[in-house]
Amino acid sequence: MKKLKVFGMAYIVLAYMFFYIPIVVLMVFSFNSSKSLTKFTGFSFRWYQGLIQDSEIMKAVGVSLSIACIATIVATILGTITAIGLTKNRRFIRELILSINDFPVINPDIVTAIALMLLFSSMNIEKGYFTMLLSHIVFCTPYVITSVYPKVRELDANLVNAALDLGATPFYALRKVIIPLIKPGIFAGILLSFSMSFDDFVISYFVTGNGVKNISIIVYNMTKRTNPTINALSTIVISVIVVLLVIVNVFSAVKKKKEIV
């Protein structure tokens, strides 16, 4: 039993090393003074300076941030409302909608990307910023529903009924009773939506048009030639995601501590 436990721990350590050592190497080489991707010749910020001075990359960063923020806001609102509404429907309709909601999550990205591309082409919609934004909202919303719905099911219906009996309007009960109780699910949905949208490549690549590129598309184009700027850009993306995770976890820890006190 002890040997099995040691083997399990060793396997976990090796798995984490396999995942994270390449990321650490990438971040280290983003400060390399030379173009070499295998030999560290000295510490320098030259690739970060080049990143800031590259107008195409900065434009892609703006596209990624704006689409991720808008898609997250819209998907969170739609997903939360849908999750709340599902609990009020009949079991057959609820299970049917939840099954349909699982398709975009289970489907390979390439299938969703081609389907959306064909949809926009058949409707003669010019591909560009709008189609990319619409596509991100479409594939982010199911993740919000999946995150929020379990929290909505855990709600005590008597709390909402009590608020309504005491004179609260449905909208007031939603703001003051329902949303505060399902906040963990909403925050999880926000984090998932933003991270999925911010680093999406496959769907974005198929639904975008000329002149509209996000960070993932820029990174893909950089891989065709030796350009250490990709290391700097990837390091910034990783840092943004890590900061978001830290903020969410710290917020949750502080909230739990206050509840205990």
C-alpha positions as CSV (number, residue, x, y, z in Angstrom):
1,M,0.0,0.0,0.0
2,K,2.8,2.4,0.9
3,K,4.7,1.6,-2.4
4,L,1.5,2.2,-4.3
5,K,1.1,5.6,-2.6
6,V,4.7,6.6,-3.4
7,F,4.3,5.5,-7.0
8,G,1.1,7.6,-7.2
9,M,2.9,10.7,-5.8
10,A,5.9,10.2,-8.2
11,Y,3.5,9.9,-11.1
12,I,1.7,13.2,-10.1
13,V,5.1,15.0,-9.7
14,L,6.3,13.8,-13.1
15,A,3.0,14.8,-14.8
16,Y,3.2,18.3,-13.3
17,M,6.8,18.6,-14.4
18,F,5.9,17.5,-17.9
19,F,3.2,20.3,-18.0
20,Y,5.0,23.1,-16.3
21,I,8.7,22.8,-17.1
22,P,8.2,23.9,-20.8
23,I,6.2,26.9,-19.6
24,V,9.0,27.9,-17.2
25,V,11.6,27.5,-20.0
26,L,9.4,29.6,-22.3
27,M,9.2,32.4,-19.6
28,V,13.0,32.3,-19.0
29,F,13.8,32.6,-22.7
30,S,11.5,35.5,-23.1
31,F,14.3,37.4,-21.3
32,N,17.0,36.1,-23.5
33,S,19.2,38.7,-25.1
34,S,19.7,36.7,-28.4
35,K,17.3,35.1,-30.9
36,S,18.4,31.7,-29.8
37,L,15.6,29.5,-28.5
38,T,17.9,26.9,-27.0
39,K,20.8,28.9,-25.5
40,F,20.4,31.6,-22.9
41,T,23.1,34.3,-23.7
42,G,22.1,37.0,-21.3
43,F,19.2,38.9,-19.5
44,S,17.3,41.4,-21.6
45,F,13.9,43.1,-22.1
46,R,14.5,43.5,-25.8
47,W,11.7,41.1,-26.8
48,Y,9.2,42.9,-24.5
49,Q,10.2,46.2,-26.0
50,G,9.8,44.8,-29.5
51,L,6.4,43.5,-28.4
52,I,5.2,46.9,-27.4
53,Q,6.5,48.6,-30.5
54,D,4.8,46.0,-32.8
55,S,1.5,47.6,-33.8
56,E,0.1,44.4,-35.2
57,I,0.6,42.6,-31.9
58,M,-0.8,45.4,-29.8
59,K,-3.8,45.5,-32.1
60,A,-4.3,41.8,-31.6
61,V,-4.0,42.2,-27.8
62,G,-6.8,44.8,-28.0
63,V,-9.0,42.5,-30.1
64,S,-8.5,39.6,-27.7
65,L,-9.2,41.7,-24.6
66,S,-12.2,43.5,-26.0
67,I,-13.8,40.3,-27.4
68,A,-13.0,38.3,-24.2
69,C,-14.5,41.0,-22.0
70,I,-17.7,41.5,-24.1
71,A,-18.2,37.8,-24.7
72,T,-17.7,37.1,-20.9
73,I,-20.3,39.7,-19.9
74,V,-22.9,38.7,-22.4
75,A,-22.3,34.9,-21.9
76,T,-22.5,35.3,-18.1
77,I,-25.8,37.2,-18.3
78,L,-27.3,34.8,-20.8
79,G,-26.0,31.7,-19.0
80,T,-27.1,32.8,-15.6
81,I,-30.6,33.7,-16.7
82,T,-30.9,30.4,-18.6
83,A,-29.7,28.4,-15.6
84,I,-32.2,30.1,-13.3
85,G,-35.0,29.6,-15.9
86,L,-34.2,25.9,-16.3
87,T,-35.1,25.1,-12.7
88,K,-38.6,26.4,-13.4
89,N,-39.2,24.2,-16.4
90,R,-40.6,20.7,-16.6
91,R,-38.1,17.9,-16.2
92,F,-38.3,16.7,-19.8
93,I,-37.7,20.2,-21.2
94,R,-34.9,20.8,-18.6
95,E,-33.1,17.7,-19.5
96,L,-33.5,18.3,-23.2
97,I,-32.0,21.8,-23.0
98,L,-29.1,20.6,-20.8
99,S,-28.3,17.8,-23.3
100,I,-28.3,20.4,-26.1
101,N,-26.1,22.6,-24.0
102,D,-23.5,19.8,-23.7
103,F,-23.0,19.6,-27.5
104,P,-20.7,22.7,-27.8
105,V,-18.8,21.6,-24.7
106,I,-18.2,18.0,-25.9
107,N,-17.9,18.9,-29.6
108,P,-14.3,19.2,-31.0
109,D,-13.5,22.9,-31.6
110,I,-12.8,22.2,-35.3
111,V,-16.4,21.0,-35.7
112,T,-17.9,24.0,-34.0
113,A,-15.6,26.3,-36.0
114,I,-16.5,24.8,-39.4
115,A,-20.2,24.9,-38.5
116,L,-20.1,28.6,-37.5
117,M,-18.1,29.4,-40.7
118,L,-20.7,27.7,-42.9
119,L,-23.5,29.5,-41.0
120,F,-22.0,32.9,-41.6
121,S,-21.2,32.2,-45.2
122,S,-24.7,30.9,-45.9
123,M,-26.2,34.1,-44.4
124,N,-23.7,36.3,-46.3
125,I,-22.4,37.8,-43.2
126,E,-19.0,39.3,-43.7
127,K,-16.5,37.6,-41.4
128,G,-14.5,39.9,-39.1
129,Y,-14.7,41.3,-35.6
130,F,-18.5,40.9,-35.2
131,T,-18.5,37.2,-36.3
132,M,-15.6,36.4,-34.0
133,L,-17.4,38.1,-31.1
134,L,-20.7,36.3,-31.8
135,S,-18.9,33.0,-32.0
136,H,-17.1,33.5,-28.7
137,I,-20.5,34.3,-27.0
138,V,-21.9,31.2,-28.5
139,F,-19.2,28.8,-27.2
140,C,-18.8,30.6,-23.8
141,T,-22.5,30.5,-22.8
142,P,-22.7,26.7,-22.3
143,Y,-19.8,26.8,-19.9
144,V,-21.6,29.5,-17.8
145,I,-24.8,27.4,-17.8
146,T,-22.8,24.3,-16.7
147,S,-21.1,26.3,-13.9
148,V,-24.2,28.2,-12.6
149,Y,-26.9,25.5,-12.9
150,P,-25.7,23.2,-10.0
151,K,-25.6,26.2,-7.7
152,V,-29.1,27.2,-8.7
153,R,-30.3,23.7,-8.0
154,E,-28.9,23.9,-4.5
155,L,-31.0,27.0,-3.7
156,D,-33.8,26.7,-1.2
157,A,-36.9,27.7,-3.1
158,N,-38.5,28.9,0.3
159,L,-36.0,31.7,0.5
160,V,-37.2,33.2,-2.8
161,N,-40.9,32.6,-1.9
162,A,-40.3,34.3,1.4
163,A,-38.8,37.3,-0.3
164,L,-41.8,37.5,-2.7
165,D,-44.3,37.1,0.2
166,L,-42.6,40.0,2.0
167,G,-43.2,42.3,-0.9
168,A,-40.0,42.0,-3.0
169,T,-40.4,42.2,-6.7
170,P,-39.1,39.3,-8.8
171,F,-36.1,41.5,-10.0
172,Y,-35.3,42.6,-6.4
173,A,-35.4,38.9,-5.3
174,L,-33.1,38.0,-8.1
175,R,-30.6,40.7,-7.1
176,K,-30.7,40.4,-3.4
177,V,-31.5,36.6,-2.9
178,I,-30.7,34.5,-5.9
179,I,-27.5,36.1,-7.3
180,P,-25.7,36.4,-3.9
181,L,-26.3,32.7,-3.2
182,I,-25.1,31.5,-6.7
183,K,-22.0,33.9,-6.8
184,P,-19.5,31.0,-6.7
185,G,-21.0,29.5,-9.8
186,I,-21.2,32.8,-11.6
187,F,-17.5,33.6,-10.8
188,A,-16.5,30.2,-12.1
189,G,-18.4,30.8,-15.3
190,I,-16.8,34.2,-15.7
191,L,-13.3,32.8,-15.2
192,L,-14.0,29.9,-17.6
193,S,-15.5,32.2,-20.3
194,F,-12.7,34.8,-20.2
195,S,-9.9,32.2,-20.3
196,M,-11.7,30.2,-23.1
197,S,-12.3,33.3,-25.1
198,F,-8.9,35.0,-24.5
199,D,-6.8,32.1,-25.8
200,D,-9.1,30.6,-28.4
201,F,-7.5,29.8,-31.7
202,V,-9.4,27.2,-33.8
203,I,-12.9,28.9,-33.8
204,S,-11.4,32.4,-34.1
205,Y,-9.2,31.3,-37.1
206,F,-12.2,30.0,-39.0
207,V,-14.7,32.9,-38.4
208,T,-12.4,35.9,-38.6
209,G,-11.8,38.1,-41.7
210,N,-9.0,40.1,-43.2
211,G,-7.3,42.4,-40.7
212,V,-8.9,41.0,-37.6
213,K,-6.6,38.8,-35.5
214,N,-6.5,37.9,-31.9
215,I,-3.4,36.9,-29.9
216,S,-3.7,33.2,-30.7
217,I,-3.8,33.8,-34.4
218,I,-0.7,36.1,-34.1
219,V,1.1,33.4,-32.1
220,Y,0.3,30.9,-34.8
221,N,1.7,33.1,-37.5
222,M,4.8,33.6,-35.5
223,T,5.5,29.9,-35.3
224,K,6.2,29.9,-39.0
225,R,9.4,31.8,-38.4
226,T,12.0,32.1,-35.6
227,N,10.7,35.0,-33.5
228,P,11.5,35.2,-29.8
229,T,8.8,37.8,-29.4
230,I,6.4,34.9,-29.2
231,N,8.0,34.0,-25.8
232,A,7.3,37.4,-24.4
233,L,3.8,37.4,-25.7
234,S,3.1,33.9,-24.3
235,T,4.6,35.0,-20.9
236,I,2.3,37.9,-20.7
237,V,-0.8,35.7,-21.5
238,I,0.3,33.2,-18.9
239,S,0.8,36.0,-16.3
240,V,-2.6,37.4,-17.0
241,I,-4.3,34.0,-16.4
242,V,-2.2,33.4,-13.2
243,V,-3.2,36.8,-11.8
244,L,-6.8,36.1,-12.5
245,L,-6.6,32.7,-10.8
246,V,-4.8,34.3,-7.7
247,I,-7.4,37.0,-7.5
248,V,-10.3,34.6,-7.6
249,N,-8.8,32.2,-5.1
250,V,-7.8,35.0,-2.7
251,F,-11.3,36.5,-2.9
252,S,-12.9,33.1,-2.2
253,A,-10.5,32.5,0.8
254,V,-11.2,35.9,2.3
255,K,-15.0,35.4,1.9
256,K,-14.9,32.0,3.5
257,K,-12.8,33.4,6.4
258,K,-15.4,36.2,7.0
259,E,-18.2,33.6,6.9
260,I,-16.5,31.5,9.6
261,V,-15.8,34.6,11.8
